[in-house]
Amino acid sequence: MKSEVEGIILAGGQSSRMGTNKSLVLLDKKPLIEHIFNRMKKQVNKLSINSNEFLSIFPKSIQFEDELPGQLGPLSGIFSGLVKAKSDWVQFCPNDTPFFPTNLVERLSAHIDEENPKIILPTSNNKLEPVFLLCPKHLASNLKDFLSSGERKLEEWIKSNNFQTVDFKEKDVFFNINSISDLEKI
């Protein structure tokens, strides 16, 4: 039997290129994170948001801050999500990629191997999409050790573990909005 998958939206970044909280920038008259939330909630059994700033458009009960002090990047949000998760498997998703596949979790979770758990992540155009990783909860302590060593690169942590990729052929489904010009392209 396949494990249930819990979802976590990573929204704890500084949004420096956007100049304002990226989660709340409007796309089609809705905050960007609302698009992400609505797309992800259909794919997981439980969904929460890692944000270091309270987002009033969502209940406080589904939001949590980083466990580790300082701005340590997405790995800190991933670590915090793994610690908070109740399920054995956690699907992560950034707050700035509103067109990610509606079958992301289905396609990644099809590769779950309970006997040999590993990180599973998508590739697109021969490029890793590391922030969309499906990760077993038990890797929390491994990630904490990695962060404690001073490392901050998500791809380096993934590559230091057992991982598998799943190729997505759809064009631009992992396009992320980091700036006003990115928003205007849409």
Backbone as CSV, one residue per row, in Angstrom:
resi,resn,N_x,N_y,N_z,CA_x,CA_y,CA_z,C_x,C_y,C_z
1,MET,0.842,-1.188,0.000,0.000,0.000,0.000,0.880,1.241,0.000
2,LYS,0.549,2.200,-0.831,1.308,3.445,-0.910,1.037,4.301,0.321
3,SER,2.061,4.998,0.762,1.916,5.909,1.893,1.081,7.114,1.503
4,GLU,0.435,7.684,2.495,-0.232,8.954,2.262,0.839,10.031,2.210
5,VAL,0.586,11.044,1.425,1.555,12.114,1.238,0.988,13.415,1.791
6,GLU,1.781,14.063,2.602,1.448,15.370,3.166,2.139,16.433,2.309
7,GLY,1.486,17.566,2.118,2.059,18.631,1.311,2.470,19.829,2.148
8,ILE,3.572,20.453,1.761,4.034,21.672,2.423,4.465,22.675,1.367
9,ILE,3.868,23.855,1.436,4.249,24.952,0.553,5.348,25.745,1.249
10,LEU,6.444,25.943,0.553,7.569,26.710,1.084,7.387,28.179,0.728
11,ALA,7.089,28.981,1.739,6.831,30.410,1.535,7.609,31.256,2.535
12,GLY,8.759,30.765,2.957,9.521,31.453,3.997,10.656,32.318,3.492
13,GLY,10.761,32.452,2.168,11.869,33.224,1.605,11.719,34.718,1.809
14,GLN,12.749,35.438,1.413,12.779,36.882,1.615,12.135,37.666,0.479
15,SER,11.844,37.039,-0.652,11.223,37.695,-1.812,12.000,38.934,-2.252
16,SER,13.325,38.895,-2.149,14.137,40.077,-2.435,14.034,40.538,-3.887
17,ARG,13.951,39.615,-4.827,13.841,40.019,-6.240,12.467,40.603,-6.556
18,MET,11.452,40.197,-5.794,10.107,40.714,-6.018,9.935,42.076,-5.353
19,GLY,10.617,42.306,-4.244,10.507,43.582,-3.545,9.359,43.639,-2.551
20,THR,8.554,42.598,-2.512,7.436,42.491,-1.572,7.173,41.003,-1.367
21,ASN,6.342,40.650,-0.403,6.066,39.247,-0.143,5.478,38.587,-1.391
22,LYS,6.252,37.704,-1.982,5.874,37.031,-3.226,4.556,36.277,-3.101
23,SER,4.308,35.710,-1.946,3.083,34.928,-1.742,1.825,35.751,-1.993
24,LEU,1.901,37.040,-1.730,0.713,37.884,-1.786,0.578,38.697,-3.068
25,VAL,1.536,38.565,-3.977,1.447,39.242,-5.271,0.263,38.648,-6.029
26,LEU,-0.514,39.511,-6.672,-1.720,39.046,-7.351,-1.442,38.493,-8.746
27,LEU,-2.057,37.370,-9.032,-2.072,36.745,-10.343,-3.529,36.405,-10.619
28,ASP,-4.084,36.968,-11.663,-5.514,36.784,-11.966,-6.395,37.117,-10.760
29,LYS,-6.069,38.222,-10.107,-6.840,38.788,-8.995,-6.822,37.939,-7.714
30,LYS,-5.896,36.952,-7.662,-5.754,36.130,-6.454,-4.289,36.132,-6.043
31,PRO,-4.010,36.087,-4.741,-2.616,35.979,-4.310,-1.962,34.739,-4.919
32,LEU,-0.712,34.886,-5.299,0.031,33.809,-5.941,-0.038,32.509,-5.141
33,ILE,0.127,32.602,-3.839,0.118,31.390,-3.012,-1.248,30.695,-3.013
34,GLU,-2.299,31.443,-3.262,-3.624,30.818,-3.326,-3.716,29.869,-4.522
35,HIS,-3.104,30.249,-5.631,-3.052,29.360,-6.802,-2.319,28.068,-6.446
36,ILE,-1.194,28.207,-5.748,-0.389,27.048,-5.351,-1.193,26.163,-4.391
37,PHE,-1.797,26.797,-3.394,-2.560,26.072,-2.383,-3.687,25.264,-3.031
38,ASN,-4.460,25.909,-3.915,-5.602,25.241,-4.548,-5.162,24.073,-5.428
39,ARG,-4.027,24.203,-6.077,-3.527,23.131,-6.941,-2.977,21.962,-6.110
40,MET,-2.289,22.290,-5.017,-1.659,21.241,-4.207,-2.658,20.505,-3.318
41,LYS,-3.672,21.212,-2.793,-4.577,20.569,-1.836,-5.339,19.396,-2.439
42,LYS,-5.488,19.382,-3.756,-6.177,18.280,-4.433,-5.290,17.047,-4.555
43,GLN,-3.990,17.195,-4.263,-3.038,16.126,-4.516,-2.517,15.437,-3.253
44,VAL,-2.787,16.020,-2.078,-2.210,15.494,-0.834,-3.292,15.280,0.217
45,ASN,-2.957,14.531,1.269,-3.955,14.261,2.304,-4.031,15.381,3.339
46,LYS,-2.983,16.204,3.441,-2.955,17.325,4.379,-2.004,18.348,3.786
47,LEU,-2.310,19.644,3.984,-1.476,20.687,3.404,-1.223,21.775,4.426
48,SER,0.038,22.193,4.524,0.390,23.297,5.413,1.390,24.214,4.709
49,ILE,1.680,25.330,5.357,2.517,26.365,4.761,3.649,26.719,5.715
50,ASN,4.871,26.662,5.204,6.039,27.119,5.962,6.265,28.580,5.568
51,SER,5.988,29.474,6.508,6.152,30.904,6.255,6.633,31.577,7.527
52,ASN,7.586,32.459,7.383,8.088,33.180,8.548,7.332,34.484,8.766
53,GLU,6.265,34.641,7.995,5.374,35.798,8.131,3.943,35.267,8.057
54,PHE,3.110,35.612,9.026,1.729,35.129,9.039,0.991,35.619,7.792
55,LEU,0.333,34.698,7.096,-0.451,35.018,5.905,-1.925,34.989,6.297
56,SER,-2.531,36.153,6.401,-3.894,36.269,6.923,-4.951,35.593,6.051
57,ILE,-4.617,35.243,4.820,-5.607,34.599,3.948,-5.773,33.108,4.250
58,PHE,-4.927,32.584,5.145,-5.009,31.178,5.536,-5.113,31.065,7.048
59,PRO,-5.725,29.990,7.554,-5.785,29.809,9.006,-4.382,29.686,9.606
60,LYS,-4.210,30.263,10.751,-2.922,30.205,11.440,-2.533,28.754,11.756
61,SER,-3.538,27.904,11.958,-3.289,26.517,12.347,-2.555,25.701,11.283
62,ILE,-2.557,26.149,10.021,-1.854,25.396,8.975,-0.511,26.039,8.610
63,GLN,-0.128,27.087,9.347,1.131,27.772,9.060,2.147,27.521,10.167
64,PHE,3.408,27.452,9.793,4.462,27.281,10.794,5.737,27.959,10.314
65,GLU,6.541,28.385,11.288,7.813,29.042,10.999,8.940,28.023,10.958
66,ASP,10.096,28.481,10.491,11.290,27.634,10.490,11.655,27.224,11.909
67,GLU,12.115,26.010,12.053,12.572,25.486,13.339,13.944,26.042,13.718
68,LEU,14.752,26.336,12.709,16.121,26.788,12.938,16.208,28.305,12.810
69,PRO,17.023,28.954,13.629,17.152,30.411,13.549,17.963,30.847,12.329
70,GLY,17.719,32.079,11.903,18.450,32.635,10.769,17.794,32.262,9.455
71,GLN,18.094,32.998,8.427,17.567,32.720,7.090,18.480,31.702,6.402
72,LEU,18.148,30.439,6.498,18.996,29.381,5.964,18.529,28.874,4.601
73,GLY,17.556,29.557,4.009,17.088,29.172,2.684,16.062,28.057,2.716
74,PRO,15.769,27.498,1.530,14.712,26.484,1.440,14.975,25.230,2.265
75,LEU,16.244,24.906,2.485,16.538,23.712,3.285,16.006,23.833,4.711
76,SER,15.992,25.042,5.245,15.444,25.243,6.586,13.939,24.982,6.591
77,GLY,13.245,25.433,5.560,11.813,25.159,5.441,11.535,23.677,5.250
78,ILE,12.382,23.025,4.470,12.224,21.583,4.259,12.463,20.834,5.565
79,PHE,13.523,21.205,6.289,13.780,20.573,7.583,12.584,20.771,8.511
80,SER,12.101,22.001,8.604,10.970,22.307,9.492,9.735,21.517,9.093
81,GLY,9.507,21.383,7.788,8.375,20.605,7.299,8.486,19.132,7.645
82,LEU,9.685,18.587,7.523,9.884,17.175,7.870,9.656,16.944,9.357
83,VAL,10.070,17.898,10.182,9.862,17.791,11.627,8.374,17.862,11.965
84,LYS,7.633,18.762,11.334,6.209,18.978,11.630,5.294,17.908,11.029
85,ALA,5.727,17.281,9.957,4.866,16.344,9.223,4.413,15.175,10.083
86,LYS,3.194,14.766,9.857,2.632,13.587,10.521,2.760,12.346,9.631
87,SER,2.802,12.551,8.313,2.921,11.451,7.362,4.384,11.066,7.165
88,ASP,4.610,9.863,6.671,5.966,9.394,6.398,6.568,10.045,5.156
89,TRP,5.719,10.568,4.291,6.179,11.177,3.041,5.645,12.605,2.942
90,VAL,6.521,13.518,2.487,6.165,14.934,2.388,6.511,15.443,1.002
91,GLN,5.512,16.034,0.350,5.710,16.667,-0.953,5.885,18.162,-0.729
92,PHE,7.022,18.695,-1.160,7.285,20.123,-1.029,6.995,20.828,-2.335
93,CYS,6.638,22.098,-2.209,6.291,22.909,-3.361,6.607,24.367,-3.026
94,PRO,7.244,25.101,-3.925,7.500,26.514,-3.651,6.238,27.352,-3.843
95,ASN,6.262,28.554,-3.305,5.093,29.429,-3.368,5.031,30.266,-4.642
96,ASP,5.909,30.008,-5.605,5.991,30.888,-6.770,5.876,30.177,-8.111
97,THR,5.335,28.973,-8.121,5.257,28.176,-9.348,3.816,27.707,-9.556
98,PRO,2.959,28.615,-10.057,1.516,28.333,-10.079,1.039,27.328,-11.116
99,PHE,1.913,26.885,-12.031,1.461,25.998,-13.099,2.034,24.590,-12.981
100,PHE,2.525,24.236,-11.772,3.100,22.904,-11.613,2.042,21.848,-11.931
101,PRO,2.467,20.666,-12.334,1.528,19.642,-12.800,0.465,19.259,-11.762
102,THR,-0.740,19.079,-12.239,-1.841,18.675,-11.363,-1.720,17.204,-10.970
103,ASN,-0.813,16.491,-11.607,-0.568,15.081,-11.246,0.842,14.893,-10.682
104,LEU,1.438,15.956,-10.166,2.797,15.903,-9.624,2.940,14.815,-8.561
105,VAL,2.105,14.864,-7.548,2.221,13.925,-6.432,1.941,12.497,-6.901
106,GLU,0.971,12.330,-7.747,0.647,11.000,-8.273,1.846,10.404,-9.010
107,ARG,2.473,11.209,-9.860,3.600,10.696,-10.651,4.840,10.439,-9.796
108,LEU,5.116,11.331,-8.840,6.286,11.118,-7.989,6.053,9.976,-7.004
109,SER,4.870,9.951,-6.391,4.603,8.929,-5.372,4.499,7.526,-5.959
110,ALA,4.304,7.409,-7.260,4.300,6.092,-7.906,5.651,5.402,-7.756
111,HIS,6.689,6.169,-7.399,8.038,5.621,-7.259,8.457,5.408,-5.808
112,ILE,7.498,5.574,-4.894,7.812,5.322,-3.479,8.123,3.849,-3.291
113,ASP,9.214,3.597,-2.631,9.626,2.241,-2.289,9.814,2.220,-0.781
114,GLU,8.868,1.659,-0.065,8.909,1.639,1.404,10.136,0.901,1.936
115,GLU,10.621,-0.068,1.184,11.776,-0.857,1.624,13.084,-0.086,1.459
116,ASN,13.110,0.822,0.498,14.320,1.588,0.211,13.911,3.042,-0.059
117,PRO,13.464,3.751,0.992,12.960,5.097,0.766,14.041,6.030,0.242
118,LYS,13.647,6.890,-0.683,14.580,7.815,-1.289,13.857,9.113,-1.626
119,ILE,14.617,10.152,-1.851,14.058,11.415,-2.313,13.654,11.219,-3.770
120,ILE,12.484,11.730,-4.116,11.988,11.628,-5.493,11.683,13.050,-5.954
121,LEU,12.213,13.418,-7.107,11.980,14.773,-7.578,11.837,14.815,-9.091
122,PRO,11.138,15.852,-9.572,10.946,15.966,-11.012,12.156,16.576,-11.717
123,THR,12.262,16.249,-13.004,13.154,16.950,-13.908,12.295,17.503,-15.036
124,SER,12.766,18.581,-15.611,12.080,19.192,-16.749,13.153,19.850,-17.615
125,ASN,13.118,19.584,-18.901,14.136,20.115,-19.812,15.548,19.769,-19.332
126,ASN,15.736,18.531,-18.882,17.031,18.032,-18.397,17.562,18.805,-17.192
127,LYS,16.671,19.382,-16.417,17.061,20.160,-15.244,16.301,19.651,-14.024
128,LEU,17.029,19.481,-12.917,16.369,19.091,-11.667,15.440,20.202,-11.196
129,GLU,14.340,19.824,-10.600,13.412,20.769,-9.960,13.433,20.434,-8.470
130,PRO,14.502,20.820,-7.772,14.739,20.324,-6.417,13.740,20.776,-5.355
131,VAL,13.104,21.922,-5.535,12.185,22.401,-4.499,10.864,21.624,-4.525
132,PHE,10.653,20.825,-5.562,9.452,19.990,-5.667,9.710,18.562,-5.182
133,LEU,10.644,18.393,-4.262,10.998,17.047,-3.848,9.911,16.378,-3.018
134,LEU,9.773,15.102,-3.229,8.958,14.228,-2.393,9.965,13.509,-1.506
135,CYS,9.824,13.695,-0.207,10.896,13.286,0.701,10.358,12.453,1.861
136,PRO,11.073,11.395,2.225,10.668,10.643,3.410,10.995,11.434,4.686
137,LYS,10.080,11.430,5.609,10.202,12.180,6.863,11.468,11.810,7.646
138,HIS,11.889,10.577,7.548,13.033,10.126,8.356,14.339,10.847,8.010
139,LEU,14.382,11.605,6.918,15.611,12.310,6.553,15.797,13.633,7.303
140,ALA,14.902,13.949,8.234,15.014,15.205,8.989,16.353,15.314,9.718
141,SER,16.775,14.283,10.407,18.035,14.365,11.158,19.231,14.459,10.216
142,ASN,19.172,13.772,9.088,20.218,13.856,8.075,20.344,15.296,7.569
143,LEU,19.203,15.940,7.324,19.194,17.319,6.840,19.698,18.281,7.918
144,LYS,19.329,18.028,9.159,19.818,18.895,10.242,21.344,18.823,10.336
145,ASP,21.895,17.637,10.201,23.347,17.473,10.214,23.990,18.234,9.049
146,PHE,23.377,18.155,7.885,23.878,18.854,6.696,23.897,20.358,6.935
147,LEU,22.800,20.891,7.481,22.725,22.324,7.778,23.710,22.714,8.876
148,SER,23.864,21.881,9.870,24.794,22.164,10.975,26.237,22.240,10.491
149,SER,26.530,21.568,9.381,27.892,21.596,8.831,28.162,22.884,8.052
150,GLY,27.139,23.733,7.923,27.301,24.999,7.208,26.845,24.962,5.763
151,GLU,26.432,23.812,5.293,25.967,23.685,3.909,24.581,24.301,3.747
152,ARG,24.299,24.852,2.560,23.003,25.480,2.303,22.412,25.110,0.942
153,LYS,23.127,24.356,0.133,22.676,24.088,-1.232,21.771,22.861,-1.291
154,LEU,20.544,23.106,-1.690,19.527,22.059,-1.761,19.962,20.900,-2.651
155,GLU,20.458,21.201,-3.852,20.856,20.127,-4.762,21.993,19.297,-4.187
156,GLU,22.901,19.916,-3.448,24.002,19.168,-2.834,23.471,18.179,-1.798
157,TRP,22.479,18.622,-1.007,21.898,17.717,-0.018,21.192,16.557,-0.708
158,ILE,20.417,16.861,-1.739,19.711,15.807,-2.474,20.717,14.801,-3.028
159,LYS,21.770,15.301,-3.666,22.763,14.420,-4.291,23.568,13.620,-3.264
160,SER,23.586,14.085,-2.015,24.300,13.336,-0.971,23.444,12.205,-0.402
161,ASN,22.219,12.103,-0.878,21.288,11.061,-0.437,20.887,10.188,-1.618
162,ASN,20.171,9.127,-1.313,19.612,8.271,-2.339,18.436,9.023,-2.962
163,PHE,18.471,9.245,-4.285,17.371,9.964,-4.928,17.066,9.380,-6.298
164,GLN,15.893,9.719,-6.775,15.432,9.274,-8.091,14.717,10.443,-8.750
165,THR,14.821,10.549,-10.059,14.129,11.613,-10.784,13.002,11.036,-11.644
166,VAL,12.016,11.884,-11.896,10.903,11.548,-12.774,10.809,12.687,-13.781
167,ASP,10.898,12.357,-15.054,10.927,13.388,-16.093,9.511,13.857,-16.440
168,PHE,9.348,15.172,-16.483,8.096,15.806,-16.895,8.357,16.509,-18.212
169,LYS,7.642,16.126,-19.237,7.852,16.667,-20.585,7.070,17.956,-20.838
170,GLU,6.058,18.233,-20.015,5.222,19.403,-20.232,6.066,20.678,-20.180
171,LYS,5.811,21.585,-21.100,6.603,22.817,-21.207,6.173,23.853,-20.171
172,ASP,7.142,24.456,-19.517,6.948,25.583,-18.595,6.096,25.302,-17.356
173,VAL,5.861,24.053,-17.006,5.041,23.772,-15.826,5.756,24.120,-14.521
174,PHE,7.075,24.238,-14.577,7.829,24.595,-13.378,8.355,26.034,-13.443
175,PHE,7.729,26.859,-14.292,8.115,28.271,-14.400,7.802,28.965,-13.076
176,ASN,8.827,29.598,-12.497,8.586,30.269,-11.221,8.644,31.775,-11.386
177,ILE,7.864,32.442,-10.570,7.720,33.895,-10.626,8.554,34.499,-9.499
178,ASN,9.695,35.073,-9.874,10.588,35.663,-8.887,10.580,37.189,-8.903
179,SER,10.061,37.768,-9.972,10.125,39.220,-10.108,8.880,39.725,-10.826
180,ILE,8.732,41.040,-10.828,7.609,41.655,-11.547,7.694,41.331,-13.025
181,SER,8.907,41.298,-13.584,9.037,40.978,-15.014,8.603,39.535,-15.304
182,ASP,8.876,38.606,-14.377,8.374,37.239,-14.530,6.852,37.214,-14.534
183,LEU,6.274,38.007,-13.660,4.813,38.092,-13.559,4.227,38.662,-14.852
184,GLU,4.904,39.647,-15.420,4.443,40.259,-16.659,4.536,39.312,-17.837
185,LYS,5.492,38.372,-17.827,5.620,37.380,-18.907,4.380,36.517,-19.020
186,ILE,3.713,36.309,-17.901,2.521,35.466,-17.890,1.369,36.238,-18.468
